[in-house]
């Protein structure tokens, strides 16, 4: 009985240690440690775990590198298994051992919102910002991925090192670092709680807006290929109704109309 209780306690502890939130936090710490220890602080200023105020709430950025070579906005994913996805898809898929699958938001799209937030706050051109995603766990791609997605810290370092075109002056770098530090919210439990509440409100608002759409036009099902909404259409030849992806012609996903 004691042996069983000890095993149960260990499993519970292991489960709490391996929550997505804690895995993500460990991945972020590894990236921050690598960036600050490897990059020359005279060339790169590292800001991590920034919560910035934006219209309608807040946005949380894993890492910002501010340098003469531009501003690198980095999203961290501490994941394992096979990763399937493309730049245009709203959701990517993770497949673990045993075939377990789960969908997660396209991190490039997710990080693009962070890019736009920094752009608005600093009042700069989007061309000065780099949208990078790094997978820090054992995950590997199973589909072709864009160059801006790194698989491990060494790969991230390679992506950063490639950008050597001078884009900002030393004065601008100093001013942008100061502005972001001044506007960032205090890194506290209250700030994180408020940010999570903002995310929940945004998610609820999206669900409400999707259910408020006329059912005659938008189906309540999602596209089987990319996860986008679907529109009710009519086959010109047969006259039968079907649901087609709103991303057509980029995506040709369809579903039967019931």
Backbone torsions as a table, in degrees:
resi	resn	phi	psi	omega
1	UNK	NA	-44.4	179.8
2	UNK	-62.2	-41.6	179.8
3	UNK	-60.9	-41.2	179.5
4	UNK	-65.2	-41.7	-179.9
5	UNK	-64.6	-40.2	178.2
6	UNK	-63.7	-42.5	178.1
7	UNK	-62.8	-42.8	-179.9
8	UNK	-61.9	-41.2	178.9
9	UNK	-65.1	-40.2	178.8
10	UNK	-64.2	-44.3	179.3
11	UNK	-62.4	-40.1	179.3
12	UNK	-64.9	-41.7	178.9
13	UNK	-64.8	-43.2	179.7
14	UNK	-63.3	-40.8	179.6
15	UNK	-63.7	-41.5	180.0
16	UNK	-69.3	-30.9	179.8
17	UNK	-72.5	-30.1	-174.7
18	UNK	-103.4	26.9	173.8
19	UNK	-67.3	153.3	178.7
20	UNK	-54.3	-37.1	-178.7
21	UNK	-65.3	-44.1	-178.8
22	UNK	-72.4	-35.9	175.0
23	UNK	-61.1	-44.0	179.2
24	UNK	-61.5	-42.2	-179.8
25	UNK	-64.1	-39.4	178.7
26	UNK	-65.5	-40.5	177.9
27	UNK	-63.3	-41.1	179.4
28	UNK	-63.8	-40.1	179.4
29	UNK	-64.5	-39.3	179.0
30	UNK	-64.2	-42.7	180.0
31	UNK	-64.9	-44.8	179.8
32	UNK	-60.2	-44.5	-179.7
33	UNK	-62.2	-42.0	-179.8
34	UNK	-65.5	-43.9	-178.1
35	UNK	-64.0	-44.6	-176.5
36	UNK	-74.2	-26.6	-178.0
37	UNK	-88.4	-26.8	-175.1
38	UNK	-98.2	-41.2	-175.2
39	UNK	-79.9	143.0	178.4
40	UNK	-71.2	120.8	-176.7
41	UNK	-67.0	-15.8	175.4
42	UNK	-74.6	-23.0	-178.8
43	UNK	-103.8	-27.7	-175.3
44	UNK	-132.9	129.4	173.2
45	UNK	-102.7	125.5	-175.7
46	UNK	-105.4	124.1	174.3
47	UNK	-121.8	125.1	-177.0
48	UNK	-123.5	151.5	176.6
49	UNK	53.3	57.7	179.4
50	UNK	-94.7	131.0	171.3
51	UNK	-109.5	114.7	-174.9
52	UNK	-111.3	142.1	176.4
53	UNK	-75.5	134.2	176.4
54	UNK	-134.6	170.1	179.1
55	UNK	-58.8	123.1	178.0
56	UNK	87.8	2.7	179.5
57	UNK	156.9	-132.1	-177.8
58	UNK	-138.7	163.9	172.5
59	UNK	-136.3	141.9	-177.2
60	UNK	-112.1	125.7	-177.5
61	UNK	-112.2	129.8	-178.3
62	UNK	-65.8	-54.1	-176.6
63	UNK	-147.5	141.9	172.0
64	UNK	-126.5	129.4	171.3
65	UNK	-110.0	122.2	-179.7
66	UNK	-114.8	121.0	-174.5
67	UNK	-148.8	175.3	175.5
68	UNK	-64.9	-17.4	-178.1
69	UNK	-92.5	10.2	179.9
70	UNK	113.4	-173.0	-178.6
71	UNK	-114.1	122.8	-177.7
72	UNK	-100.5	117.9	178.2
73	UNK	-102.9	116.0	-169.4
74	UNK	-117.9	124.9	175.0
75	UNK	-103.2	131.3	-177.7
76	UNK	-104.2	134.8	174.9
77	UNK	-128.4	113.1	178.4
78	UNK	-96.9	90.9	-172.0
79	UNK	-136.3	165.6	176.7
80	UNK	-127.2	177.8	177.2
81	UNK	85.6	-165.6	178.0
82	UNK	-94.5	141.7	178.9
83	UNK	-116.4	126.2	177.8
84	UNK	-114.4	134.6	177.2
85	UNK	170.8	170.2	176.7
86	UNK	-141.4	162.3	-176.4
87	UNK	-57.5	-32.1	-174.3
88	UNK	-86.8	-14.3	-177.6
89	UNK	-74.7	142.5	177.6
90	UNK	-72.9	-33.5	-179.2
91	UNK	-127.4	145.0	172.7
92	UNK	-108.1	168.0	-177.0
93	UNK	-123.4	134.7	174.1
94	UNK	-107.5	128.5	177.7
95	UNK	-117.6	119.3	-178.3
96	UNK	-96.6	172.3	176.4
97	UNK	-58.2	138.8	-176.7
98	UNK	91.9	-6.0	176.1
99	UNK	89.8	3.2	178.9
100	UNK	-64.7	132.7	-176.1
101	UNK	-121.5	148.1	170.8
102	UNK	-150.0	146.7	178.6
103	UNK	-96.7	147.7	174.7
104	UNK	-144.3	155.9	-176.6
105	UNK	-59.7	136.7	175.7
106	UNK	-51.8	113.7	-174.3
107	UNK	-66.1	-25.0	176.3
108	UNK	-68.0	-41.5	175.9
109	UNK	-66.6	-42.1	178.4
110	UNK	-58.5	-45.9	-177.3
111	UNK	-74.1	-23.9	178.1
112	UNK	-62.6	-34.4	175.8
113	UNK	-62.8	-35.6	176.9
114	UNK	-68.4	-41.3	177.5
115	UNK	-57.3	-47.4	-178.4
116	UNK	-64.9	-36.1	178.8
117	UNK	-63.1	-45.5	179.0
118	UNK	-65.0	-40.1	179.2
119	UNK	-59.2	-45.4	-178.4
120	UNK	-67.2	-44.5	-178.0
121	UNK	-62.0	-42.5	-177.0
122	UNK	-88.0	-16.0	-179.7
123	UNK	65.3	46.9	-176.7
124	UNK	-122.2	170.9	177.6
125	UNK	-73.8	144.9	-179.9
126	UNK	-63.6	-26.9	-178.7
127	UNK	-63.5	-16.3	179.6
128	UNK	-83.9	-6.4	-176.6
129	UNK	-110.6	143.7	179.4
130	UNK	-117.0	126.5	-179.3
131	UNK	-95.5	103.8	-178.8
132	UNK	-117.8	143.2	173.3
133	UNK	-124.4	135.5	178.1
134	UNK	-126.5	128.9	172.9
135	UNK	-93.8	116.2	-173.8
136	UNK	-96.2	-13.7	179.2
137	UNK	-86.1	-154.0	-178.3
138	UNK	-90.9	5.6	-179.2
139	UNK	-60.6	143.4	177.2
140	UNK	-135.5	148.8	-176.9
141	UNK	-75.1	144.1	175.6
142	UNK	-111.9	-5.5	175.2
143	UNK	-129.4	163.0	179.3
144	UNK	-61.9	132.5	-178.2
145	UNK	-119.7	152.3	178.0
146	UNK	-68.1	159.7	-177.7
147	UNK	-62.7	-22.6	-176.4
148	UNK	-79.5	1.7	176.0
149	UNK	-104.1	122.2	-178.0
150	UNK	-104.0	144.2	-180.0
151	UNK	-115.2	82.8	-177.9
152	UNK	108.7	164.4	-175.1
153	UNK	-69.5	-34.8	178.3
154	UNK	-64.9	-39.9	178.5
155	UNK	-65.4	-38.8	176.6
156	UNK	-61.9	-43.1	178.0
157	UNK	-59.3	-38.3	178.5
158	UNK	-63.9	-42.7	180.0
159	UNK	-62.6	-40.5	179.8
160	UNK	-67.9	-41.4	-176.8
161	UNK	-66.2	-26.3	-179.2
162	UNK	-64.9	-34.2	-176.7
163	UNK	-81.1	100.0	-177.6
164	UNK	-125.9	12.3	178.0
165	UNK	-84.5	124.4	-179.3
166	UNK	-65.1	123.8	-177.7
167	UNK	-121.8	-25.6	-177.4
168	UNK	-131.3	151.2	175.2
169	UNK	-84.8	164.4	177.6
170	UNK	-61.1	-35.5	178.8
171	UNK	-64.5	-43.3	178.3
172	UNK	-64.2	-42.4	179.2
173	UNK	-57.9	-48.7	-180.0
174	UNK	-60.8	-43.3	-178.2
175	UNK	-66.6	-40.2	-178.6
176	UNK	-69.3	-38.7	177.7
177	UNK	-62.5	-45.1	-179.5
178	UNK	-63.6	-42.1	-178.5
179	UNK	-64.8	-43.9	-179.2
180	UNK	-67.0	-39.4	178.2
181	UNK	-65.9	-37.6	-178.6
182	UNK	-70.8	-36.5	-175.5
183	UNK	-86.4	-21.2	-179.0
184	UNK	-63.7	141.2	178.3
185	UNK	-75.3	154.7	-179.8
186	UNK	-59.5	134.3	-178.2
187	UNK	-80.1	87.1	-175.9
188	UNK	-135.9	172.0	177.7
189	UNK	-62.5	-37.6	-179.7
190	UNK	-63.8	-41.1	179.3
191	UNK	-64.2	-44.7	179.8
192	UNK	-64.3	-39.5	178.8
193	UNK	-63.7	-43.8	179.1
194	UNK	-63.4	-40.0	179.4
195	UNK	-64.0	-43.0	178.2
196	UNK	-62.7	-38.8	177.6
197	UNK	-65.1	-38.1	176.6
198	UNK	-62.8	-41.8	178.7
199	UNK	-63.5	-41.5	179.3
200	UNK	-64.1	-40.2	178.4
201	UNK	-65.1	-40.7	179.0
202	UNK	-64.4	-42.2	179.4
203	UNK	-63.9	-42.3	179.3
204	UNK	-65.0	-37.5	179.2
205	UNK	-65.7	-38.4	178.5
206	UNK	-66.2	-41.3	178.9
207	UNK	-63.0	-43.5	-179.3
208	UNK	-63.7	-43.9	-178.8
209	UNK	-65.1	-34.3	179.9
210	UNK	-71.7	-35.8	179.4
211	UNK	-78.7	-19.2	179.0
212	UNK	-81.1	-12.1	-179.9
213	UNK	-68.4	148.6	178.5
214	UNK	-59.1	126.4	-177.0
215	UNK	-66.6	-16.4	179.1
216	UNK	-73.3	-21.3	-177.4
217	UNK	-105.3	-47.4	-174.3
218	UNK	-108.1	123.7	177.6
219	UNK	-75.4	156.1	-179.7
220	UNK	-83.9	-4.5	176.3
221	UNK	-87.9	159.9	177.0
222	UNK	-107.4	161.6	-177.7
223	UNK	-64.5	131.0	-179.2
224	UNK	-69.2	-15.7	-178.4
225	UNK	-94.1	-47.5	-173.5
226	UNK	-121.7	-7.9	177.8
227	UNK	85.3	1.8	179.8
228	UNK	-75.4	172.7	176.4
229	UNK	-68.0	163.7	-179.7
230	UNK	-125.1	146.3	-178.7
231	UNK	-112.5	140.3	178.6
232	UNK	-76.0	125.2	-178.4
233	UNK	-129.9	172.6	-179.7
234	UNK	-124.6	130.3	176.6
235	UNK	-67.8	120.7	-175.5
236	UNK	-63.7	-31.4	-177.3
237	UNK	-81.7	-48.2	-174.7
238	UNK	-94.9	-19.9	-177.8
239	UNK	79.4	0.9	-179.2
240	UNK	-80.2	149.5	-178.8
241	UNK	-88.0	149.1	175.7
242	UNK	-154.4	166.3	175.5
243	UNK	-102.6	131.1	178.0
244	UNK	-120.3	151.4	-177.7
245	UNK	-66.3	139.4	178.7
246	UNK	-69.8	-15.5	179.9
247	UNK	-86.0	3.6	177.9
248	UNK	-56.5	137.3	9.1
249	UNK	-90.9	0.3	178.3
250	UNK	-60.9	-39.0	178.4
251	UNK	-123.6	134.1	-177.6
252	UNK	-111.8	29.8	178.4
253	UNK	-67.5	141.5	178.8
254	UNK	-138.3	159.6	172.3
255	UNK	-140.5	150.6	177.1
256	UNK	-71.4	142.2	176.1
257	UNK	-86.0	129.7	-178.3
258	UNK	-106.1	NA	NA
